Amino acid sequence: MAAKITFDADRCKGCGLCAAVCPKHIIDADPHTINRKGYHPAAVTDMDQCIACASCAKMCPDSVITVEKF
């Protein structure tokens, strides 16, 4: 199953909750990006490993994550 995860990077506050619940450990703060709030937003490090479980989206307190299965 293929998956695509997108983050609303400008709304992400880099809390790390999504990374903590990812069973594949493929979400981390992007050290090369700083959003308009001054945070390093979360990003997927290896999209091919994503199983589209949506644990990250469910955990996000600001609803900045969208998970699509195809």
C-alpha contacts under 8 A as a table, 3 or more apart, distances in Angstrom:
res1	aa1	res2	aa2	distance
1	M	51	I	7.05
1	M	69	K	7.04
1	M	70	F	6.55
2	A	48	D	7.47
2	A	50	C	7.66
2	A	51	I	7.45
2	A	52	A	7.70
2	A	69	K	5.98
2	A	70	F	5.40
3	A	47	M	7.36
3	A	48	D	7.80
3	A	50	C	6.30
3	A	51	I	6.77
3	A	52	A	5.54
3	A	67	V	7.03
3	A	68	E	5.55
3	A	69	K	4.56
3	A	70	F	6.07
4	K	47	M	6.99
4	K	50	C	7.91
4	K	52	A	7.67
4	K	67	V	5.86
4	K	68	E	5.14
4	K	69	K	6.61
5	I	44	V	7.45
5	I	47	M	7.70
5	I	65	I	6.89
5	I	66	T	5.62
5	I	67	V	4.59
5	I	68	E	6.35
6	T	65	I	5.75
6	T	66	T	5.23
6	T	67	V	6.68
7	F	12	C	7.52
7	F	42	A	7.27
7	F	43	A	7.08
7	F	64	V	5.44
7	F	65	I	4.64
7	F	66	T	6.49
8	D	11	R	5.61
8	D	12	C	6.39
8	D	64	V	4.97
8	D	65	I	6.60
9	A	12	C	5.14
9	A	35	N	6.41
9	A	41	P	5.47
9	A	42	A	7.28
9	A	64	V	7.49
10	D	35	N	5.11
10	D	36	R	5.83
10	D	37	K	6.96
10	D	41	P	7.58
11	R	35	N	7.91
11	R	37	K	7.66
11	R	62	D	7.56
11	R	64	V	6.52
12	C	15	C	7.90
12	C	35	N	7.86
12	C	39	Y	7.43
12	C	41	P	5.32
12	C	42	A	7.02
12	C	62	D	7.33
12	C	64	V	6.31
13	K	37	K	7.40
13	K	39	Y	5.67
13	K	40	H	7.37
13	K	41	P	6.34
14	G	29	A	6.48
14	G	39	Y	5.88
14	G	40	H	5.68
14	G	41	P	4.93
14	G	42	A	5.91
15	C	18	C	7.97
16	G	19	A	5.21
16	G	20	A	6.27
16	G	28	D	7.28
16	G	29	A	7.31
16	G	42	A	7.27
17	L	20	A	5.05
17	L	21	V	6.54
17	L	56	C	7.50
17	L	59	M	6.47
17	L	60	C	6.58
18	C	21	V	5.50
18	C	22	C	6.29
18	C	27	I	7.02
18	C	42	A	7.96
18	C	55	S	7.32
18	C	56	C	4.27
18	C	57	A	7.12
18	C	59	M	6.01
18	C	60	C	6.09
19	A	22	C	5.35
19	A	25	H	6.56
19	A	26	I	7.28
19	A	27	I	4.80
19	A	28	D	5.74
19	A	42	A	7.85
19	A	56	C	7.07
20	A	25	H	7.73
21	V	55	S	6.34
21	V	56	C	6.33
21	V	59	M	7.55
22	C	25	H	5.19
22	C	26	I	6.87
22	C	27	I	6.90
22	C	55	S	6.39
22	C	56	C	6.16
24	K	49	Q	6.97
24	K	50	C	6.97
24	K	51	I	7.99
26	I	44	V	5.56
26	I	45	T	5.22
26	I	46	D	5.84
26	I	47	M	7.65
26	I	49	Q	7.35
26	I	50	C	7.40
27	I	42	A	6.53
27	I	43	A	5.57
27	I	44	V	4.50
27	I	45	T	5.89
28	D	42	A	5.38
28	D	43	A	5.66
28	D	44	V	6.52
28	D	45	T	6.91
29	A	40	H	5.60
29	A	41	P	5.43
29	A	42	A	4.22
29	A	43	A	5.98
30	D	33	T	5.64
30	D	34	I	8.00
30	D	40	H	5.59
30	D	41	P	5.82
30	D	42	A	5.77
30	D	43	A	5.80
31	P	34	I	7.76
31	P	40	H	6.18
32	H	40	H	7.72
33	T	40	H	5.72
33	T	41	P	6.98
34	I	37	K	7.80
34	I	38	G	5.56
34	I	39	Y	5.30
34	I	40	H	4.76
34	I	41	P	6.80
35	N	38	G	5.29
35	N	39	Y	5.52
35	N	40	H	6.39
35	N	41	P	6.64
36	R	39	Y	7.51
44	V	47	M	6.09
46	D	49	Q	5.74
46	D	50	C	7.26
47	M	50	C	5.33
50	C	53	C	7.92
52	A	67	V	6.49
52	A	68	E	7.11
52	A	69	K	6.25
53	C	56	C	8.00
54	A	57	A	5.20
54	A	58	K	6.27
54	A	67	V	6.04
55	S	58	K	5.16
55	S	59	M	6.16
56	C	59	M	5.23
56	C	60	C	6.19
56	C	65	I	7.19
57	A	60	C	5.32
57	A	63	S	6.59
57	A	64	V	7.43
57	A	65	I	4.99
57	A	66	T	6.38
57	A	67	V	7.01
58	K	63	S	7.85
60	C	63	S	5.35
60	C	64	V	6.83
60	C	65	I	7.09
